Amino acid sequence: MNLGRFPRLHFAHLPTPLELLPNLTKELGGPSIYIKRDDATGLATGGNKARKLEFLMADAVEKGANTIITQGATQSNHCRQTAAIATKLGMKCEVLLENRTGSQDPDFTQSGNVFLDQMFGATIRHYRGGTDMDGAMNDVAEGIKNDGGTPYIIPGGGSNPIGALGYVSCAVELLNQASEQGLRIDHVVHATGSAGTQAGLVTGLDGSSSGVPVLGIGVNAPREAQEEKVYDLACRTADMLDTGIEIKRERVVANCDYVGGGYGVPTEGMVEAVTMLSQLEAILLDPVYTGKGMAGLIDLARQSHFTKDENVVFIHTGGSAGLFGYRGAFTDTFAADA
């Protein structure tokens, strides 16, 4: 896989660490749980979107864009990192935020990632849940064109074939680290939403003939819909790489049993997972993605889905800034400790 033929900027702090979580492993009694610290990519408190944005922003620069347009949920990690790299590159950034939960809690609507979007100078537009966000981005783009600007639209989560290249690269990086550490990887687990991270990982791991399975823990859609979305994007990413990689449908697996009441809606499992990682390993997860992803991993470990002698790598996709928008979800937890 020759990623060098695609335009790419280099601003993420790579490679990110791959390390054992000894206390969590002991708490669960196995399997051995490792974490890939993509919360440590360095762009605006870190996160997985930095890898995608290295390719997406390079494409935007190549196309002469002066305004970046993107969208996400109110506490979007993707929007925060997009706003950050846009301002660093001297571009304007239009951030379209969809309130998918309907919450009017000021912590949720004004703090966390929303506050950071403002800090990075983005223009923020707010939309009700259920809005056609792709249509909204196209409308904003037309307005910018009419004013003489050159917009570049980045889809939610940076999840298109160009963005997915970031996680093709991550898959190769992960395999190289495992080889250096003498680590056999039996499973890769992560939170899956807009599909770009899982599609890139599947493409990269299959393209490397690693045989390592990827399990996405869904955060919004039902299993069949999520798997089809990931599979479609993985196939398109493989086609763009033009290396003859054929993605088999059975390689795309999502477990969507941990979504709870919906996207961005807190669950008991998420609160437990975030609390466990912070107090056992001093690692902050986020309430929307990694919290639910880790909740799934923990529950599956308790159910003996993994054997005790297996090695599981959890991809930490970042997002801890979102915790400040969900302070109320943890009130009972800390009150019980008081």
Backbone hydrogen bonds in HBPLUS format (Angstrom, degrees):
<---DONOR---> <-ACCEPTOR-->    atom                        ^
c    i                          cat <-CA-CA->   ^        H-A-AA   ^      H-
h    n   atom  resd res      DA  || num        DHA   H-A  angle D-A-AA Bond
n    s   type  num  typ     dist DA aas  dist angle  dist       angle   num
A0006-PHE N   A0003-LEU O   3.09 MM   3  5.75 168.1  2.10 121.8 124.6     1
A0009-LEU N   A0054-GLU O   2.89 MM  45  4.78 165.2  1.92 130.9 135.2     2
A0013-HIS N   A0041-THR O   2.66 MM  28  4.61 163.2  1.68 125.8 131.4     3
A0037-ARG N   A0017-PRO O   2.83 MM  20  5.31 162.8  1.86 158.6 163.8     4
A0019-GLU N   A0035-ILE O   3.05 MM  16  5.49 162.7  2.08 148.4 150.5     5
A0035-ILE N   A0019-GLU O   2.76 MM  16  5.49 156.4  1.81 154.7 161.8     6
A0021-LEU N   A0033-ILE O   2.79 MM  12  5.65 157.6  1.84 167.5 163.7     7
A0025-THR N   A0021-LEU O   3.01 MM   4  6.08 161.3  2.04 152.4 158.5     8
A0026-LYS N   A0022-PRO O   2.97 MM   4  6.11 156.3  2.02 141.0 147.4     9
A0027-GLU N   A0023-ASN O   2.89 MM   4  6.06 157.6  1.94 144.5 151.1    10
A0028-LEU N   A0024-LEU O   3.00 MM   4  6.20 152.8  2.08 151.1 156.7    11
A0029-GLY N   A0025-THR O   2.92 MM   4  5.91 120.8  2.28 136.6 152.4    12
A0030-GLY N   A0025-THR O   3.05 MM   5  5.20 149.1  2.15 149.7 151.9    13
A0029-GLY N   A0026-LYS O   3.18 MM   3  4.94 138.3  2.36  92.5 104.5    14
A0032-SER N   A0310-GLU O   3.00 MM 278  6.26 150.6  2.09 175.4 168.5    15
A0312-VAL N   A0032-SER O   2.87 MM 280  6.19 166.8  1.89 166.5 171.0    16
A0034-TYR N   A0312-VAL O   2.72 MM 278  5.97 173.2  1.72 166.0 167.9    17
A0314-PHE N   A0034-TYR O   2.81 MM 280  6.11 168.4  1.82 145.9 147.3    18
A0036-LYS N   A0314-PHE O   2.84 MM 278  6.10 163.8  1.86 153.4 156.4    19
A0038-ASP N   A0036-LYS O   2.87 MM   2  5.93 136.3  2.07 110.7  97.0    20
A0316-HIS N   A0036-LYS O   2.94 MM 280  5.81 160.0  1.98 150.4 157.1    21
A0040-ALA N   A0037-ARG O   2.98 MM   3  5.58 157.7  2.03 114.2 119.4    22
A0046-GLY N   A0043-LEU O   2.98 MM   3  4.80 147.3  2.09  99.5 109.7    23
A0050-ALA N   A0047-GLY O   3.36 MM   3  6.21 162.0  2.40 120.0 123.8    24
A0048-ASN N   A0317-THR O   2.93 MM 269  4.67 156.9  1.98 126.9 123.0    25
A0051-ARG N   A0048-ASN O   3.19 MM   3  5.89 134.8  2.41 116.4 124.3    26
A0053-LEU N   A0049-LYS O   2.78 MM   4  5.91 163.5  1.80 157.5 162.6    27
A0054-GLU N   A0050-ALA O   3.09 MM   4  6.26 133.9  2.32 142.4 151.8    28
A0055-PHE N   A0052-LYS O   3.12 MM   3  5.72 135.0  2.33 111.6 121.2    29
A0056-LEU N   A0052-LYS O   3.01 MM   4  6.26 168.4  2.02 150.2 154.0    30
A0057-MET N   A0053-LEU O   2.85 MM   4  5.40 162.5  1.88 134.6 140.6    31
A0059-ASP N   A0055-PHE O   3.09 MM   4  6.34 151.2  2.18 143.9 151.1    32
A0060-ALA N   A0056-LEU O   2.96 MM   4  6.29 149.3  2.05 142.7 151.9    33
A0061-VAL N   A0057-MET O   2.88 MM   4  6.10 158.0  1.93 147.5 152.3    34
A0062-GLU N   A0058-ALA O   2.95 MM   4  6.13 160.3  1.98 145.4 151.2    35
A0063-LYS N   A0059-ASP O   3.02 MM   4  6.20 139.7  2.19 140.4 150.5    36
A0065-ALA N   A0060-ALA O   3.07 MM   5  5.45 169.7  2.08 158.0 154.7    37
A0064-GLY N   A0061-VAL O   3.02 MM   3  5.12 161.7  2.05 107.5 112.4    38
A0066-ASN N   A0150-THR O   2.87 MM  84  5.46 160.1  1.91 145.5 150.6    39
A0092-LYS N   A0066-ASN O   3.03 MM  26  6.34 164.3  2.06 153.7 149.3    40
A0067-THR N   A0150-THR O   3.35 MM  83  6.20 148.7  2.46 142.3 136.3    41
A0152-TYR N   A0067-THR O   2.84 MM  85  6.24 134.9  2.05 159.6 172.5    42
A0068-ILE N   A0092-LYS O   2.85 MM  24  6.19 167.0  1.87 146.1 146.5    43
A0094-GLU N   A0068-ILE O   2.75 MM  26  6.13 165.2  1.77 166.4 171.6    44
A0069-ILE N   A0152-TYR O   2.94 MM  83  6.06 162.8  1.97 151.8 150.9    45
A0154-ILE N   A0069-ILE O   2.83 MM  85  6.12 167.7  1.84 172.7 175.3    46
A0070-THR N   A0094-GLU O   3.07 MM  24  6.49 161.2  2.11 172.6 176.8    47
A0096-LEU N   A0070-THR O   2.99 MM  26  6.27 160.3  2.03 149.2 155.6    48
A0072-GLY N   A0096-LEU O   3.02 MM  24  6.51 147.8  2.13 165.1 169.7    49
A0098-GLU N   A0072-GLY O   2.86 MM  26  6.14 158.6  1.91 148.0 155.3    50
A0076-SER N   A0073-ALA O   2.93 MM   3  5.02 125.2  2.24 135.0 126.5    51
A0074-THR N   A0098-GLU O   3.11 MM  24  5.53 125.3  2.43 138.4 131.5    52
A0080-ARG N   A0076-SER O   3.42 MM   4  6.55 157.3  2.48 133.3 138.8    53
A0081-GLN N   A0077-ASN O   3.10 MM   4  6.43 162.8  2.13 155.4 158.6    54
A0082-THR N   A0078-HIS O   2.90 MM   4  6.05 155.0  1.96 151.4 159.4    55
A0083-ALA N   A0079-CYS O   2.85 MM   4  5.98 164.3  1.88 152.2 156.0    56
A0084-ALA N   A0080-ARG O   3.12 MM   4  6.30 149.9  2.22 139.4 147.6    57
A0085-ILE N   A0081-GLN O   3.08 MM   4  6.35 166.5  2.10 151.5 152.8    58
A0086-ALA N   A0082-THR O   2.97 MM   4  6.05 153.5  2.04 149.5 157.6    59
A0087-THR N   A0083-ALA O   3.15 MM   4  6.29 164.5  2.17 145.8 148.9    60
A0088-LYS N   A0084-ALA O   3.12 MM   4  6.33 152.2  2.20 143.3 151.5    61
A0089-LEU N   A0085-ILE O   3.05 MM   4  6.18 142.3  2.20 139.6 148.3    62
A0089-LEU N   A0086-ALA O   3.16 MM   3  5.21 126.1  2.47  95.2 108.8    63
A0091-MET N   A0086-ALA O   2.82 MM   5  4.99 165.6  1.84 152.6 147.5    64
A0090-GLY N   A0087-THR O   3.13 MM   3  4.95 160.6  2.17  99.7 104.8    65
A0123-THR N   A0093-CYS O   2.92 MM  30  6.25 166.8  1.93 171.0 171.1    66
A0095-VAL N   A0123-THR O   2.81 MM  28  5.98 169.0  1.82 163.5 167.4    67
A0125-ARG N   A0095-VAL O   2.83 MM  30  6.19 157.3  1.88 164.9 168.7    68
A0097-LEU N   A0125-ARG O   2.78 MM  28  6.09 169.3  1.79 175.6 175.7    69
A0127-TYR N   A0097-LEU O   2.76 MM  30  5.96 145.0  1.88 167.6 167.8    70
A0100-ARG N   A0098-GLU O   3.00 MM   2  5.69 121.3  2.35 110.7  94.2    71
A0099-ASN N   A0127-TYR O   2.94 MM  28  6.29 167.1  1.96 160.3 160.2    72
A0108-PHE N   A0105-ASP O   2.79 MM   3  5.27 125.8  2.09 112.7 126.9    73
A0109-THR N   A0105-ASP O   2.97 MM   4  6.26 159.2  2.02 154.9 161.7    74
A0110-GLN N   A0106-PRO O   2.88 MM   4  5.40 143.4  2.01 142.9 147.6    75
A0111-SER N   A0107-ASP O   3.21 MM   4  4.94 141.3  2.37 111.9 121.4    76
A0114-VAL N   A0111-SER O   3.16 MM   3  5.59 129.5  2.43 148.9 138.7    77
A0116-LEU N   A0112-GLY O   3.24 MM   4  6.59 154.2  2.31 145.5 153.0    78
A0117-ASP N   A0113-ASN O   2.80 MM   4  6.09 150.3  1.89 150.1 158.4    79
A0118-GLN N   A0114-VAL O   3.17 MM   4  6.50 156.1  2.23 146.8 152.1    80
A0119-MET N   A0115-PHE O   2.95 MM   4  6.29 150.7  2.03 142.4 151.3    81
A0120-PHE N   A0116-LEU O   3.00 MM   4  6.23 144.9  2.13 148.8 156.3    82
A0122-ALA N   A0117-ASP O   3.19 MM   5  5.69 160.3  2.23 160.5 154.5    83
A0121-GLY N   A0118-GLN O   2.94 MM   3  5.10 160.2  1.97 110.1 114.3    84
A0131-THR N   A0128-ARG O   3.30 MM   3  5.98 148.8  2.41 139.4 139.0    85
A0133-MET N   A0131-THR O   2.93 MM   2  5.52 110.3  2.43 113.7  96.6    86
A0136-ALA N   A0132-ASP O   2.94 MM   4  6.25 149.6  2.03 144.3 153.8    87
A0137-MET N   A0133-MET O   2.91 MM   4  6.15 155.4  1.97 145.4 150.9    88
A0138-ASN N   A0134-ASP O   3.03 MM   4  6.32 156.2  2.08 146.3 152.7    89
A0139-ASP N   A0135-GLY O   2.98 MM   4  6.27 150.7  2.07 146.5 154.4    90
A0140-VAL N   A0136-ALA O   3.02 MM   4  6.34 158.3  2.07 150.2 155.5    91
A0141-ALA N   A0137-MET O   2.88 MM   4  6.11 157.5  1.93 149.6 156.3    92
A0142-GLU N   A0138-ASN O   2.97 MM   4  6.22 153.1  2.04 146.4 152.8    93
A0143-GLY N   A0139-ASP O   3.13 MM   4  6.43 156.0  2.19 146.5 152.4    94
A0144-ILE N   A0140-VAL O   3.03 MM   4  6.35 153.7  2.10 149.9 156.8    95
A0145-LYS N   A0141-ALA O   2.92 MM   4  6.21 159.1  1.97 151.7 157.4    96
A0146-ASN N   A0142-GLU O   2.92 MM   4  6.13 156.8  1.97 148.4 154.8    97
A0147-ASP N   A0143-GLY O   3.13 MM   4  6.37 130.8  2.39 134.6 147.0    98
A0147-ASP N   A0144-ILE O   3.09 MM   3  5.07 131.7  2.34  94.0 107.4    99
A0149-GLY N   A0144-ILE O   2.82 MM   5  5.13 155.0  1.89 154.4 145.8   100
A0148-GLY N   A0145-LYS O   2.94 MM   3  5.04 159.2  1.98 108.3 112.5   101
A0158-GLY N   A0155-PRO O   2.82 MM   3  5.16 153.1  1.89 139.3 139.0   102
A0159-SER N   A0156-GLY O   3.43 MM   3  6.38 168.6  2.45 121.2 122.4   103
A0164-ALA N   A0160-ASN O   2.87 MM   4  6.04 159.7  1.91 162.7 169.7   104
A0165-LEU N   A0162-ILE O   3.21 MM   3  5.52 146.0  2.33 103.2 112.6   105
A0166-GLY N   A0163-GLY O   2.99 MM   3  5.81 157.0  2.05 121.3 126.8   106
A0167-TYR N   A0164-ALA O   2.93 MM   3  5.48 139.4  2.09 112.4 122.4   107
A0168-VAL N   A0164-ALA O   3.12 MM   4  6.55 131.0  2.37 142.9 156.7   108
A0169-SER N   A0165-LEU O   2.99 MM   4  6.19 164.5  2.01 150.7 153.5   109
A0170-CYS N   A0166-GLY O   3.12 MM   4  6.31 141.3  2.28 123.7 134.5   110
A0171-ALA N   A0167-TYR O   3.11 MM   4  6.00 150.6  2.20 125.6 132.1   111
A0172-VAL N   A0168-VAL O   3.27 MM   4  6.64 156.4  2.33 147.2 152.4   112
A0173-GLU N   A0169-SER O   2.97 MM   4  6.23 159.8  2.01 149.5 155.6   113
A0174-LEU N   A0170-CYS O   2.78 MM   4  5.99 159.4  1.82 154.7 159.8   114
A0175-LEU N   A0171-ALA O   3.04 MM   4  6.28 161.0  2.08 147.8 152.3   115
A0176-ASN N   A0172-VAL O   3.02 MM   4  6.26 156.2  2.08 149.0 155.6   116
A0177-GLN N   A0173-GLU O   2.98 MM   4  6.26 157.6  2.03 150.1 156.1   117
A0178-ALA N   A0174-LEU O   2.93 MM   4  6.15 161.6  1.96 152.3 157.4   118
A0179-SER N   A0175-LEU O   2.98 MM   4  6.15 154.8  2.05 143.8 150.5   119
A0180-GLU N   A0176-ASN O   2.99 MM   4  6.25 157.0  2.04 146.5 152.6   120
A0181-GLN N   A0177-GLN O   2.93 MM   4  6.17 147.2  2.04 148.1 157.2   121
A0182-GLY N   A0178-ALA O   2.90 MM   4  5.86 112.4  2.37 137.5 153.7   122
A0183-LEU N   A0178-ALA O   2.80 MM   5  4.74 162.2  1.83 146.4 147.3   123
A0182-GLY N   A0179-SER O   3.23 MM   3  5.05 150.0  2.33  95.6 104.5   124
A0186-ASP N   A0311-ASN O   2.95 MM 125  5.33 155.7  2.01 146.0 153.2   125
A0187-HIS N   A0311-ASN O   3.32 MM 124  6.69 142.9  2.46 154.4 154.2   126
A0313-VAL N   A0187-HIS O   2.87 MM 126  6.20 170.0  1.88 155.8 157.7   127
A0188-VAL N   A0213-PRO O   3.01 MM  25  6.27 149.0  2.11 158.3 167.0   128
A0215-LEU N   A0188-VAL O   2.76 MM  27  6.14 164.1  1.78 164.1 169.5   129
A0189-VAL N   A0313-VAL O   2.83 MM 124  6.16 161.7  1.87 156.6 160.2   130
A0315-ILE N   A0189-VAL O   2.93 MM 126  6.34 158.3  1.98 161.8 169.1   131
A0190-HIS N   A0215-LEU O   3.16 MM  25  6.65 149.0  2.26 159.3 162.8   132
A0217-ILE N   A0190-HIS O   2.73 MM  27  6.00 165.2  1.75 156.2 161.3   133
A0192-THR N   A0217-ILE O   2.95 MM  25  5.57 161.5  1.99 122.5 126.5   134
A0219-VAL N   A0192-THR O   3.24 MM  27  6.31 135.3  2.45 162.5 158.4   135
A0199-ALA N   A0195-ALA O   2.90 MM   4  5.91 164.6  1.93 157.9 163.1   136
A0200-GLY N   A0196-GLY O   3.01 MM   4  5.98 157.7  2.06 139.7 145.7   137
A0201-LEU N   A0197-THR O   2.98 MM   4  6.19 161.0  2.02 150.4 155.9   138
A0202-VAL N   A0198-GLN O   2.90 MM   4  6.04 172.6  1.90 157.3 159.3   139
A0203-THR N   A0199-ALA O   3.03 MM   4  6.10 163.4  2.05 144.2 149.4   140
A0204-GLY N   A0200-GLY O   2.84 MM   4  5.95 163.4  1.87 150.0 155.1   141
A0205-LEU N   A0201-LEU O   2.81 MM   4  5.89 168.0  1.82 156.6 160.1   142
A0206-ASP N   A0202-VAL O   2.91 MM   4  5.88 159.3  1.95 146.3 152.7   143
A0207-GLY N   A0203-THR O   2.79 MM   4  5.76 152.7  1.86 140.7 149.7   144
A0208-SER N   A0204-GLY O   3.04 MM   4  6.10 127.3  2.33 132.2 144.4   145
A0210-SER N   A0205-LEU O   3.08 MM   5  5.55 170.8  2.09 169.4 166.8   146
A0209-SER N   A0206-ASP O   2.94 MM   3  4.92 159.7  1.98 105.3 111.0   147
A0216-GLY N   A0253-VAL O   3.03 MM  37  6.31 179.2  2.03 154.5 154.7   148
A0255-ASN N   A0216-GLY O   2.82 MM  39  6.25 157.4  1.87 164.0 171.8   149
A0218-GLY N   A0255-ASN O   2.88 MM  37  5.86 148.4  1.98 126.7 136.8   150
A0226-GLN N   A0222-PRO O   2.93 MM   4  6.08 161.3  1.96 160.5 166.8   151
A0227-GLU N   A0223-ARG O   2.85 MM   4  6.03 172.0  1.85 164.9 166.5   152
A0228-GLU N   A0224-GLU O   3.01 MM   4  6.14 159.9  2.05 146.8 152.5   153
A0229-LYS N   A0225-ALA O   3.04 MM   4  6.19 153.7  2.11 142.9 150.0   154
A0230-VAL N   A0226-GLN O   2.98 MM   4  6.24 164.4  2.00 155.7 159.4   155
A0231-TYR N   A0227-GLU O   2.84 MM   4  5.95 166.6  1.85 152.2 156.6   156
A0232-ASP N   A0228-GLU O   2.94 MM   4  6.01 165.1  1.96 146.8 150.8   157
A0233-LEU N   A0229-LYS O   3.16 MM   4  6.34 163.9  2.19 145.8 150.0   158
A0234-ALA N   A0230-VAL O   2.81 MM   4  6.00 158.2  1.85 155.3 162.3   159
A0235-CYS N   A0231-TYR O   2.93 MM   4  6.13 160.3  1.97 152.7 157.3   160
A0236-ARG N   A0232-ASP O   3.04 MM   4  6.30 158.1  2.09 146.4 152.5   161
A0237-THR N   A0233-LEU O   2.86 MM   4  6.00 150.3  1.94 146.4 154.9   162
A0238-ALA N   A0234-ALA O   2.89 MM   4  6.09 160.2  1.93 149.3 154.5   163
A0239-ASP N   A0235-CYS O   2.92 MM   4  6.13 154.0  1.99 145.5 152.8   164
A0240-MET N   A0236-ARG O   3.03 MM   4  6.21 151.2  2.11 139.1 146.3   165
A0241-LEU N   A0237-THR O   3.05 MM   4  6.36 147.0  2.17 144.9 153.8   166
A0242-ASP N   A0238-ALA O   3.13 MM   4  6.42 134.4  2.34 138.7 150.6   167
A0242-ASP N   A0239-ASP O   3.10 MM   3  5.03 129.9  2.36  93.7 107.2   168
A0251-ARG N   A0248-LYS O   2.93 MM   3  5.55 159.4  1.98 119.2 126.0   169
A0252-VAL N   A0249-ARG O   3.14 MM   3  5.78 166.9  2.16 118.8 122.9   170
A0265-VAL N   A0262-GLY O   3.09 MM   3  5.38 165.3  2.11 127.7 128.4   171
A0271-VAL N   A0267-THR O   3.09 MM   4  6.39 167.2  2.10 153.4 155.8   172
A0272-GLU N   A0268-GLU O   2.92 MM   4  6.15 161.4  1.95 151.1 156.5   173
A0273-ALA N   A0269-GLY O   2.90 MM   4  6.07 161.7  1.93 147.7 152.8   174
A0274-VAL N   A0270-MET O   2.89 MM   4  6.09 171.0  1.90 161.8 163.3   175
A0275-THR N   A0271-VAL O   3.01 MM   4  6.06 160.9  2.05 145.6 151.5   176
A0276-MET N   A0272-GLU O   2.80 MM   4  5.97 162.5  1.83 153.6 158.8   177
A0277-LEU N   A0273-ALA O   2.99 MM   4  6.17 170.2  2.00 154.0 156.1   178
A0278-SER N   A0274-VAL O   3.08 MM   4  6.19 155.5  2.14 143.2 150.2   179
A0279-GLN N   A0275-THR O   2.95 MM   4  6.05 157.8  2.00 151.3 157.2   180
A0280-LEU N   A0276-MET O   2.73 MM   4  5.61 143.1  1.87 148.9 157.8   181
A0281-GLU N   A0277-LEU O   2.97 MM   4  5.23 148.7  2.07 123.6 133.5   182
A0283-ILE N   A0277-LEU O   3.20 MM   6  5.50 178.6  2.20 125.0 125.3   183
A0282-ALA N   A0278-SER O   3.17 MM   4  4.34 129.6  2.44 103.5 111.3   184
A0291-GLY N   A0286-ASP O   2.72 MM   5  5.25 129.3  1.98 150.1 161.6   185
A0293-GLY N   A0289-TYR O   2.81 MM   4  6.02 158.0  1.86 156.0 163.4   186
A0294-MET N   A0290-THR O   2.79 MM   4  5.80 161.5  1.82 144.1 148.4   187
A0295-ALA N   A0291-GLY O   2.98 MM   4  6.07 145.6  2.10 134.2 144.5   188
A0296-GLY N   A0292-LYS O   3.00 MM   4  6.21 151.3  2.09 143.0 149.1   189
A0297-LEU N   A0293-GLY O   3.09 MM   4  6.43 157.5  2.15 143.6 149.6   190
A0298-ILE N   A0294-MET O   2.84 MM   4  6.03 168.7  1.86 156.4 158.8   191
A0299-ASP N   A0295-ALA O   3.01 MM   4  6.14 164.3  2.04 146.1 150.6   192
A0300-LEU N   A0296-GLY O   2.90 MM   4  6.04 162.5  1.94 152.0 157.1   193
A0301-ALA N   A0297-LEU O   2.89 MM   4  6.08 152.2  1.97 148.5 156.4   194
A0302-ARG N   A0298-ILE O   2.99 MM   4  6.26 154.7  2.06 147.2 154.0   195
A0303-GLN N   A0299-ASP O   3.01 MM   4  6.28 135.3  2.21 139.5 151.9   196
A0305-HIS N   A0300-LEU O   2.88 MM   5  5.20 167.7  1.90 160.5 156.3   197
A0304-SER N   A0301-ALA O   3.04 MM   3  5.04 160.9  2.08 106.1 110.4   198
A0310-GLU N   A0307-THR O   3.15 MM   3  5.49 166.7  2.16 115.7 118.1   199
A0322-GLY N   A0319-GLY O   2.91 MM   3  5.70 155.1  1.97 125.2 131.4   200
A0323-LEU N   A0320-SER O   2.98 MM   3  5.47 158.3  2.03 113.4 120.0   201
A0324-PHE N   A0321-ALA O   3.33 MM   3  6.09 151.1  2.42 117.0 121.5   202
A0325-GLY N   A0322-GLY O   2.96 MM   3  5.34 147.7  2.07 109.4 119.2   203
A0326-TYR N   A0323-LEU O   2.96 MM   3  5.12 156.5  2.01 106.5 114.3   204
A0329-ALA N   A0326-TYR O   3.01 MM   3  5.57 145.4  2.13 115.5 124.7   205
A0330-PHE N   A0327-ARG O   3.15 MM   3  5.76 158.4  2.19 116.1 122.2   206
A0331-THR N   A0328-GLY O   3.32 MM   3  5.20 165.7  2.34 102.3 106.5   207
A0334-PHE N   A0330-PHE O   3.15 MM   4  6.44 164.1  2.17 161.0 163.0   208
A0335-ALA N   A0331-THR O   2.91 MM   4  6.02 147.2  2.01 146.8 157.2   209
A0336-ALA N   A0332-ASP O   2.97 MM   4  6.08 146.3  2.08 142.8 150.2   210
A0338-ALA N   A0335-ALA O   3.23 MM   3  5.13 142.3  2.38  93.3 103.9   211
